[in-house]
């Protein structure tokens, strides 16, 4: 784990999480332009109950969340690390923390969607043994999405 990094389990009402999500949404809009209008509708927070916020000392530097997809599967959502903190392993720590939480909750599988304009996210998931799968749910047929799965 990167030095001085802690993970806090929380929910979508956490102000640090909301601040990070605002940064994530701005980043996705800049990368994806009009494509983000379609994807944005699937990024609502009301169905998300399990959130991790990563802190370096007391500064919120990254986040991720999980929500139930099926009886044995959780969907990883809202993964983000501040751009000036990327490349230091924070995203992997968040992802591993989410996977541990998935197991604690009694689920066995994680799925997720990312975009073709997020090569660093694609590398992160491949590095952490996620396999590319056919696009699921609302992403079926979306040529701008890349979906992944991992049995934990």
C-alpha positions as CSV (number, residue, x, y, z in Angstrom):
1,X,0.0,0.0,0.0
2,X,1.4,3.5,-0.8
3,X,2.7,5.3,2.2
4,X,0.2,7.1,4.4
5,X,-2.8,5.8,2.5
6,X,-5.9,4.7,4.4
7,X,-9.2,3.5,3.1
8,X,-12.5,4.5,4.7
9,X,-15.7,2.6,4.1
10,X,-18.6,4.9,3.8
11,X,-21.7,5.6,1.6
12,X,-22.7,8.1,-1.2
13,X,-23.5,10.8,1.3
14,X,-19.8,11.3,2.2
15,X,-18.8,14.8,1.1
16,X,-15.2,13.7,0.1
17,X,-16.7,10.9,-2.1
18,X,-19.1,13.5,-3.7
19,X,-16.2,15.8,-4.4
20,X,-14.2,13.0,-6.0
21,X,-17.2,12.0,-8.1
22,X,-17.5,15.6,-9.4
23,X,-13.9,15.4,-10.5
24,X,-14.5,12.0,-12.1
25,X,-17.5,13.3,-14.0
26,X,-15.6,16.3,-15.3
27,X,-12.8,14.1,-16.4
28,X,-15.2,11.7,-18.2
29,X,-16.9,14.7,-19.9
30,X,-13.6,16.0,-21.1
31,X,-12.5,12.6,-22.5
32,X,-15.9,11.5,-24.0
33,X,-17.8,14.6,-25.0
34,X,-21.3,13.8,-26.1
35,X,-20.7,10.1,-25.5
36,X,-20.8,10.9,-21.8
37,X,-24.5,11.9,-22.0
38,X,-25.4,8.3,-22.6
39,X,-23.0,6.9,-20.0
40,X,-23.9,9.5,-17.3
41,X,-27.4,8.1,-16.9
42,X,-25.9,4.9,-15.5
43,X,-23.7,6.6,-12.9
44,X,-26.4,7.7,-10.5
45,X,-25.5,7.2,-6.9
46,X,-28.9,6.3,-5.3
47,X,-28.4,2.5,-5.6
48,X,-24.9,2.5,-4.3
49,X,-24.5,1.6,-0.6
50,X,-20.8,0.6,-0.4
51,X,-18.2,3.3,-1.0
52,X,-14.4,3.4,-0.4
53,X,-12.6,6.7,-0.1
54,X,-8.8,6.6,-0.1
55,X,-7.0,9.3,2.0
56,X,-3.4,10.3,1.8
57,X,-2.9,11.7,5.3
58,X,-6.2,13.6,5.5
59,X,-6.5,14.4,1.8
60,X,-9.1,12.4,-0.2
61,X,-7.2,11.1,-3.3
62,X,-9.4,8.4,-4.7
63,X,-12.6,6.4,-4.5
64,X,-14.5,3.4,-5.7
65,X,-17.8,1.8,-5.0
66,X,-19.7,-1.4,-5.4
67,X,-23.4,-2.2,-6.0
68,X,-25.3,-5.4,-6.3
69,X,-25.7,-6.6,-9.9
70,X,-27.1,-10.1,-9.2
71,X,-27.2,-12.6,-6.3
72,X,-23.5,-13.5,-6.6
73,X,-22.1,-10.4,-8.5
74,X,-21.3,-6.9,-7.5
75,X,-20.6,-4.1,-10.0
76,X,-17.6,-1.9,-9.5
77,X,-18.6,1.8,-10.0
78,X,-17.1,5.3,-9.7
79,X,-13.4,4.3,-9.6
80,X,-11.3,7.5,-9.6
81,X,-7.9,8.7,-8.5
82,X,-6.9,12.3,-8.6
83,X,-4.8,12.8,-11.8
84,X,-1.8,14.1,-9.8
85,X,-1.8,11.0,-7.7
86,X,-2.2,8.4,-10.5
87,X,0.5,5.9,-11.2
88,X,1.3,5.3,-7.5
89,X,-0.8,2.2,-6.9
90,X,-3.7,4.0,-5.2
91,X,-6.3,2.6,-7.7
92,X,-5.1,-1.0,-7.1
93,X,-5.4,-0.5,-3.3
94,X,-9.0,0.8,-3.8
95,X,-9.8,-2.1,-6.1
96,X,-8.4,-4.7,-3.7
97,X,-10.4,-3.1,-0.9
98,X,-13.6,-3.3,-2.9
99,X,-12.9,-6.9,-3.8
100,X,-12.4,-7.8,-0.1
101,X,-15.7,-6.1,0.8
102,X,-17.4,-8.0,-2.0
103,X,-16.3,-11.3,-0.4
104,X,-17.3,-10.1,3.1
105,X,-20.8,-9.4,1.7
106,X,-21.0,-12.9,0.4
107,X,-20.6,-12.3,-3.3
108,X,-18.0,-14.1,-5.5
109,X,-17.7,-12.0,-8.7
110,X,-17.0,-8.4,-9.8
111,X,-18.0,-6.9,-13.1
112,X,-17.5,-3.4,-14.3
113,X,-17.7,-1.1,-17.3
114,X,-15.1,1.4,-18.4
115,X,-14.7,3.4,-21.6
116,X,-12.5,3.0,-24.6
117,X,-11.1,6.5,-23.9
118,X,-9.8,5.4,-20.5
119,X,-6.7,3.3,-21.4
120,X,-5.2,3.7,-17.9
121,X,-8.4,2.1,-16.4
122,X,-8.2,-0.7,-18.9
123,X,-4.6,-1.4,-17.9
124,X,-5.6,-1.3,-14.2
125,X,-8.2,-3.9,-14.6
126,X,-6.1,-6.2,-16.8
127,X,-3.2,-5.9,-14.4
128,X,-5.5,-7.0,-11.6
129,X,-6.7,-10.1,-13.4
130,X,-10.0,-8.9,-14.8
131,X,-11.0,-10.4,-18.1
132,X,-12.8,-8.6,-20.9
133,X,-16.3,-9.9,-21.3
134,X,-19.2,-9.2,-23.6
135,X,-20.8,-5.9,-22.7
136,X,-23.5,-6.5,-20.1
137,X,-26.8,-4.9,-19.3
138,X,-27.2,-1.3,-20.5
139,X,-23.8,-1.4,-22.2
140,X,-24.8,-4.2,-24.7
141,X,-24.0,-3.0,-28.2
142,X,-22.1,0.1,-27.0
143,X,-18.9,0.3,-29.0
144,X,-17.5,2.9,-26.5
145,X,-17.6,0.5,-23.6
146,X,-15.3,-2.2,-22.4
147,X,-16.7,-4.6,-19.8
148,X,-14.7,-6.8,-17.4
149,X,-15.3,-9.6,-15.0
150,X,-13.3,-11.3,-12.2
151,X,-14.2,-14.2,-10.0
152,X,-12.7,-13.4,-6.6
